[in-house]
């Protein structure tokens, strides 16, 4: 190996690019070759170019400190992650299966509660879940779809097995970065896209809009669909407006809507206009001050009444949080068996419930070796990584677990797979995960790949952007043969070299 | 379109126009003063005072600075973040409004505006300013013109575009009336007569502040006179910065939004605007001077404020029910 990958340390991890020191996996060969050929400083320049383009497009989030906000870009690593077609097909099957089960589960617990009656899941687990909404029991959501958009976090362990780390079934964010990262990569690496049959991601917005229209109340064939955002000060506002723009629909805030006769209207320059489907990026807690949190100023008073009367639909449905509770997570493999009669295609991570007596004992004895997570937090908050924690932090979690055993789960520390990432002028292994976005509409569709998040801090296992994480473009290949089969590869290479001589270098 | 979005489009456009006007006023005033033979501080100062008066920021200025110097005025109007009308503030406000309506405006518009904002924020603008303030203001005005061109070429010419037009022409009519009013605040040096050299130089500066020198020369042959400059900037029907032209555009945009025929009105904004328009259509510059140019401009500014309020009430405000 030369150039950027010279002296690359594979380490004691599953490495996405290398199967052993110096030995590149077949689907990464062309990329490794291109990286090896790069002149000194070339990737650095490309990085700056990409950063500049993010900044000028305003693809930023705002960090507030002092009297004015600073806009930051979400760090972007230019070395892509590549997933072969066969591997992706497996992941895709697993995700479709999982989402099917989760939607059936939500329908069940808000109706007959068979899964509780048959004691597959202890009922107190569901009833005590913070985001379980008894107000919605007996309510039928259009087309029985609850989680219209799910971001399920996947990781690969030391053997490279894809497992599910958690499901995000409320308001998963990040998909705009998938689409923008791809645009940035095309700008800085146009030639690589000629070499790899990368599946496009740009259908996402159209698929999302189709799914939202599909679940319109009363089977309205021409519904008015809007994105509901907390507003411009929300750190994900860029994404909200990006999605609205990509779908060609309005983005609204709570103040733009009002409820009259159990119908939702937006305030326009031509009077009130009825809204049928709301892709809401506001959590249940804040969506209706007359039903949930009274102090919410982001929501729309009366919207839940309109929802229950079937005059407006919300995506995701109200009450999906019970499905992405980290204790519920533990039972998802059992749900899959119960509802579908199938074995889970994608396994869970081994998980200990601190509400279970023997698990709790084990957890408390091994806190320094485990990851402890609050059942209802997300974004990397409320988390203890035992081996990296101080004595005081460990004791704080011990007390918290004893105080609220239902509020936590524990998992062994998983050494997430690593991928070469550009750090200080050369490539170093950094831990990554993967968040594919699954849309449930008339059919289930999954964006090829998703957001690969990378823990840019050396040795860190936390990929969340709030904790120093960045992202990478994720390439799902359309056809493995073109890159893995030796003969096919050299053919396609010579074809591309011909083409390259005609275009200016990237 | 959403009322909130209409409001943001309106203001986005006003801020852009305001920044452009300020940049041009500063540019022209600097050049005007460079032409003075006598560069005595009190003379120079006397030419910056009216700029502050026109922008109606005198009070804040006095809080921040002890005396009127060219550098301080330039700093105050260009970069001073505490000044709500400073160029950097206007651009930042325009961008913040644009950010809330990004799904309405085109990406090209957003990126053009964002680039200008970043240019002013990241030190490049300041560096250019230090090298040559005049070049800096020109560059800035160019960027803002590029924004207008991008808007015309890439955005749907529907309601959103019309609300941008409302903001633009309302602010522009107001700006022109203020620039013209500068002349009212400038005293002629002692010994100079109305119609003398200094007087004409000042009227030419007023024209330049409205990018109107060349267009004026195409319209009026011969000597530049105050009378004709005032007529050109208030009543000309083709010059894109004359008050009459702006009010006519404003009236057109209002009627496109409401689908009401021109010459009729369906809301208060249209009624007020139509009334102002007919005054401008049927008055003469003789009548204007007879009642006093300053009074006339004051009255026009008042009407524009009323129209802006009426637009907000008609389209952008919802009483809670």
Interface residues (C-beta under 8 A of the other chain):
Chain A: X55 X56 X57 X58 X68 X231 X232 X237 X241 X242 X244 X245 X248 X249 X250 X251 X252 X253 X255 X256 X258 X260 X266 X267 X268 X269
Chain B: X1 X2 X3 X4 X5 X6 X81 X96 X99 X100 X102 X103 X107 X110 X111 X114 X115 X118 X159 X163 X257 X315 X316 X318 X321
